[in-house]
């Protein structure tokens, strides 16, 4: 029975070769591979230990090579885990604590402003409102007909404030990369130097001074930013 199966396979392959002989280039390559596969299969017809799976492997060497290449291209689990850990997104990453107040890109605006108290400067009555505080915190709020959302939170000067990963004003560029990884977009045109980390719901941008130390950092709410044209 096994010999009959092998003979049938060889016959089918030879018919395919003869039928495709008139085609150019790619067809010629197929013919060459098919003939080679048929020869390989014929040489093994008298081997009683050969299984159908073995015959399929002989018949389709290119398929096997492609499968092996795909397996080699897969990212090792430990490497992928390190990449995921380098830039995890969480609510904690999207904010920091200023004077005991949790400040986040998705904070409730009314509750946040009440907790922060009276700002030293504010500009309201527009689609985008600004609140500036003595502790180095600036907040931009999008006011959509009374529905207010955080647009941007910017921290200056105050080196007593740390992000969830321990970054603070005055830290070096190397410290930023150590804590947040290298998956960032960088701008350095001689006037502005910053790096930006893009997450699903917000971006975290760090601005540097001329000595490449952290001068300020800010969070941008991407959903709100898309409504206002910021992004």
C-alpha positions in Angstrom: 0.0 0.0 0.0 2.8 2.4 0.9 4.5 1.8 -2.5 1.3 2.6 -4.3 1.0 5.9 -2.4 4.6 6.8 -3.3 4.2 5.9 -6.9 1.0 8.0 -7.1 2.9 11.0 -5.7 5.7 10.6 -8.1 3.3 10.3 -11.1 1.4 13.5 -9.9 4.6 15.4 -9.6 5.9 14.4 -13.1 2.5 15.5 -14.6 2.8 18.8 -12.9 6.3 19.3 -14.3 5.3 18.4 -17.9 2.2 20.7 -17.7 4.2 23.7 -16.5 7.1 23.3 -18.8 5.9 26.1 -21.2 5.9 28.8 -18.5 8.9 31.2 -18.0 11.1 32.2 -15.1 9.0 31.4 -12.0 7.4 28.3 -13.7 10.9 27.1 -14.6 12.0 27.4 -11.0 8.9 25.4 -9.9 9.7 22.7 -12.5 13.3 22.4 -11.3 12.2 22.1 -7.7 9.5 19.6 -8.6 11.8 17.4 -10.6 14.3 17.4 -7.8 11.6 16.5 -5.3 10.4 13.7 -7.6 13.9 12.3 -7.8 14.3 12.5 -4.0 11.0 10.7 -3.5 11.8 8.0 -6.1 15.2 7.3 -4.4 13.3 6.5 -1.2 10.6 4.3 -2.7 12.4 1.1 -1.7 13.0 2.3 1.9 10.3 0.5 3.9 11.1 2.6 7.0 10.1 5.8 5.2 6.8 7.3 6.5 4.3 9.5 4.7 5.5 12.4 6.9 9.0 11.8 5.7 7.8 11.8 2.1 6.0 15.1 2.6 9.2 16.6 4.0 11.2 15.4 1.0 8.6 16.7 -1.4 8.4 20.2 0.2 11.9 21.3 1.3 11.1 25.0 0.7 8.1 24.9 3.0 10.2 23.4 5.7 12.9 26.1 5.2 10.2 28.8 5.5 8.8 27.3 8.7 12.3 27.1 10.2 13.0 30.8 9.2 9.7 31.9 10.8 10.5 30.1 14.0 14.0 31.7 14.1 12.5 35.2 13.6 10.3 34.9 16.7 11.3 37.1 19.6 12.5 35.1 22.5 10.1 35.3 25.5 12.6 36.7 27.8 13.6 39.5 25.4 9.9 40.4 24.7 9.3 40.5 28.5 12.2 42.9 28.9 10.8 45.1 26.2 7.3 45.1 27.7 8.8 45.9 31.1 10.8 48.8 29.7 7.7 50.8 28.8 4.7 49.5 30.7 1.7 51.8 30.7 -0.2 52.3 34.0 -2.2 55.0 35.7 0.7 55.4 38.1 3.1 56.1 35.2 0.7 58.7 33.9 1.1 61.0 36.9 3.0 62.1 40.0 2.4 63.5 43.5 2.7 67.3 44.1 2.4 68.5 47.7 0.5 65.4 48.6 -1.9 65.7 45.7 -2.1 63.0 43.0 -1.8 64.6 39.6 -2.6 62.5 36.6 -3.4 62.9 32.9 -6.9 61.5 33.5 -7.6 63.3 36.9 -11.0 64.7 37.5 -10.5 68.4 36.8 -12.8 69.8 39.4 -11.5 67.6 42.2 -7.9 68.2 41.2 -8.2 72.0 41.1 -10.0 72.0 44.4 -7.2 69.9 46.0 -4.4 72.2 44.6 -6.0 75.4 45.9 -5.8 78.8 44.4 -3.3 79.1 41.5 -0.9 82.1 41.3 -2.2 82.7 37.8 -5.1 81.4 35.7 -6.5 82.1 32.3 -10.0 80.9 31.9 -13.1 81.5 29.8 -11.6 79.9 26.7 -11.6 76.5 25.1 -8.3 75.8 26.7 -7.8 77.1 30.3 -4.4 77.5 32.1 -3.6 77.2 35.8 -0.2 78.1 37.1 0.9 77.2 40.7 3.7 78.2 43.0 4.9 74.6 43.3 6.1 74.6 39.7 2.9 72.9 38.3 1.2 74.1 35.2 -2.1 72.6 34.1 -3.9 73.0 30.8 -7.6 72.1 30.7 -9.8 71.6 27.7 -13.3 73.1 28.3 -15.8 71.6 25.9 -19.0 73.5 26.7 -18.6 72.9 30.4 -17.2 69.4 30.2 -13.6 69.8 31.3 -10.7 67.4 30.7 -7.0 67.5 31.5 -5.1 68.4 28.3 -1.5 68.8 29.7 0.3 68.7 33.0 3.7 70.3 33.1 6.1 70.4 36.0 9.0 72.9 36.3 11.6 73.7 38.9 10.3 71.6 41.7 12.9 68.9 42.2 11.1 67.6 45.3 8.6 65.9 43.0 9.4 62.4 41.5 7.5 60.4 38.9 6.4 56.9 39.7 9.7 55.6 38.4 11.7 58.1 40.5 12.6 60.7 37.9 12.9 64.3 39.1 14.1 67.7 37.9 17.9 67.9 37.5 18.4 64.2 36.6 20.6 63.4 33.6 19.6 62.1 30.2 21.2 58.8 31.1 19.0 58.6 34.2 15.9 59.1 32.0 16.9 56.3 29.7 17.7 54.1 32.6 14.3 54.5 34.1 12.2 54.8 31.0 14.1 52.9 28.3 15.3 53.8 24.8 11.9 53.6 23.0 11.6 57.3 22.7 11.3 60.1 20.1 14.1 62.7 20.4 14.2 66.3 19.3 17.5 68.1 19.5 17.8 71.1 17.1 20.1 73.3 19.2 17.3 75.2 20.7 15.1 72.5 22.1 16.2 69.1 23.4 13.5 66.7 24.6 12.7 63.0 24.5 9.1 61.7 24.4 7.6 58.4 25.3 4.4 57.5 23.5 1.8 55.3 25.4 -1.7 54.3 24.5 -3.5 57.1 26.2 -0.8 59.8 26.9 2.7 60.9 26.1 5.4 61.6 28.6 7.9 64.2 27.5 11.2 65.2 29.2 12.8 68.6 28.4 16.5 69.1 29.0 18.7 72.1 29.7 22.0 72.9 27.9 23.8 70.5 30.1 21.4 67.6 29.3 19.8 67.6 32.7 16.1 67.4 33.2 14.6 70.9 33.1 10.9 69.9 33.2 8.6 67.2 32.1 5.0 67.0 31.1 2.1 64.6 30.4 -0.2 65.0 27.4 -3.6 63.4 27.4 -3.8 62.0 23.8 -7.6 61.8 23.7 -8.0 65.4 24.7 -5.2 66.5 22.5 -6.8 65.0 19.4 -10.0 67.0 20.2 -8.0 70.3 20.4 -5.6 69.7 17.5 -2.6 69.4 19.7 -1.8 66.0 18.2 
